[in-house]
Amino acid sequence: MGRIPIVAMIVVVLFVGCDKGSQSSARLPGSGAWKDAISYRLGIDRGRTNQGYMDGARKSTIPTAFLIGPTGKIAWIGNAARIEQPLSELLHTGQVSEGLLEPAEPGASLGVGDPAPSLDVGRWMLGEPISDFVSGHVYVIDFWATWCGPCLRTIPHLSDLQSQYADRITVIGITDESEREVREFLQSHPNR
């Protein structure tokens, strides 16, 4: 496989997770450093999708991404800022090497190799709704929030990956915030 660019390794170090207890008003870098664009599907869910993924994997911090392989099984779970190498491996070899897998959380009922739970998104804000995974296609499901700085910094990267692999992957961002909060965020950060 290819090497991780130095820039990508630096980004991994800078991205940490947010939890609801550490909410802060996220400040984005200037418009030159942050592309005001989301080029992937975006949904709001306060119920079964959040419970099935985040609760099932016992994840409490965001951004957390789930990489769903072409067989509909979870291939990788981790911080969305670190998804590039696992995604590249999955697209080129059909699997993610063990060295890139993060250990499962104690007591998790959902992990790598398990069938991906269905998507039951309450409201789609961007893109066409998805309810089923298509065999042979790869999905990135990113759980994020408008108040989470690290989440916001992953948006341009996920948008670039969606554009780069448009025919092979579908990126889906899911938040549990209100429709008003997401709408206000989208108005200040237009989609591509």
N, C-alpha and C positions, 0 to 999 in steps of 0.2 A: 504494500500500500504506500501511498504517498506520505510525505512528511507533513507534520502540522507546521504551518507558517509561524514564524516568531510572533507576528501580530496576534494570531489566534491564541498562542500560549499566554501572552500578556493579558488578553481579554479574559481568559479563564480565571486568572488570578484576581482580576478586578471585580468580577461578578460574584456577588454573594446573594443569598436568598433573603426574602422578606417574609415576615409573618404578620398576622393581624395585630399583634402586640407592638410591632415596631413601625406602624404606619407613620409616614411622614409625607409632607407635600413634596412630591417628586419634582425636582428641577431638572430639566433637560439641558444638555449643552446647546450652544448656539445653533442656528439652522444649518450652518455649514458642516457641523459635526454630526448632526442628527437629521436623517432624511425624514421629512414629514410625510411618511407614506406607509400604508398597510396594503399589501397586495395579496392577502389571503382571506379565507373565510373567518368570520368572527361571530361568536354566539354568546348569549347570556344563559347561564343555567344555575339555578339555585337548588337543584334537586338531584335526580338520579345520576346524571353524568358526573357531577362533582363527587357524589358519594361513591359511585362505582370505581372511579379512578383514584382520586386523591385519598379518600378514606380507605379504599381497598388496599392501596399500596402504603398506607399509613404515612403519607406525606403531608406535612403541615406548612412547608415554606414554598414560596413561589419566587421565580418562575420554575415550574416543574414541567418537563416535557415527557411524553410517552411516544415512543417510536413504534408504530404498528407495521409489521412486516407484510410481505405479499401473501402470506397464508392466513392473515387475520390474527396473528398472535403477537403479543408484546415482545419486541426485540431489544428494547432498551428503555430505562427510566432514569432520568437525571435532570440536572439543571439545564435549561434550554440554551444557555450560553455555551454549553459543551457538546452540542448535538452534531456538529459538522463531521467529525471523524466517525462516530457510530453510523451516521446516515450514509456517508461515503462507503463504508465497509458493507453496509446492508445492500446498497444499490449495486455494488460491484461483485460481492461474493454470496449474497443472499443471507448473510448472518453477521452478527457483531461479535468480535473476538472477546473472549473471557476477560482479557486485560482491560477492556473498556467498560465492563459492567460494574455498576456500583452494587455494594452489598444490599440485600433486601433489608427493609426495616423489620425489627422484631415484631412478631404478631401479624405481619402483613398477610392478607388473603389473596392479594393480586401481585404477580411478579412476572419476570421475564419467562417466556415460554407459555404463559397462560393465554387463553383466548381473550381478545380485547372485548371489554364490555360494550354493549351497543351505545350509540349516541342518542340521547334523549334531550336535545337542546330546547330550552323553553322559547327562545326568541333569537332568530338569526339577524344580525345587524349588517353584515357584509357577506356577499357571495351567496351562492345557491345552497339551500339546505342539504345536509347529508344525514342519512339515517342508517345506512348500511355500508360496510366496507366492501369494496370491489376486489375480488381475488386477483392477485398479480400486481396490485397497486400498493404503494407505501403511503402511510399517513403519519403526520407529526401533529400531535395534540398538545398544545401549550396552554397551561393554566397560568393566568396572569391577572394583574389588576392595574388600574389607572394610577394608583398612588404608589406603586412599587417601582422605584428607580431602576433596579436591575432588569425588571420585566420590560420597561420601556426601552432600555438600551438593546434588548434582543430583537425588537420589532424590525429594525432595518435588516438585520442579519437573516431573520426568518423570511422576510419579504424577498431578499436576494435569493435565498435557497428555493423559494417557491417559483421565482422567475427562472432561475437556472435549470431546475428540474421539473418544469411545468407539466410535462407529459408523463412523469414518473411518480411524482409525489403530490399530496394535497396537505397543506398546512392549515390547521384549524386552531384559532385562538379562542379560549373559553374563559369567561370571567363570571363571578357570582355577584357582580355589582348591579345597581339599578339601571334600567334602560336610560333614565335621565343622565346619570353619570357617564355612561358609555357614549351617548349621543353628544354630550358636551365635549368629551375627549375627542371624538371623531371630527367634530366641527373645528377643533383647534389643531388637529393632525389629519389632514385629508388623506384618503386612500389613493393609490396609484390607479 
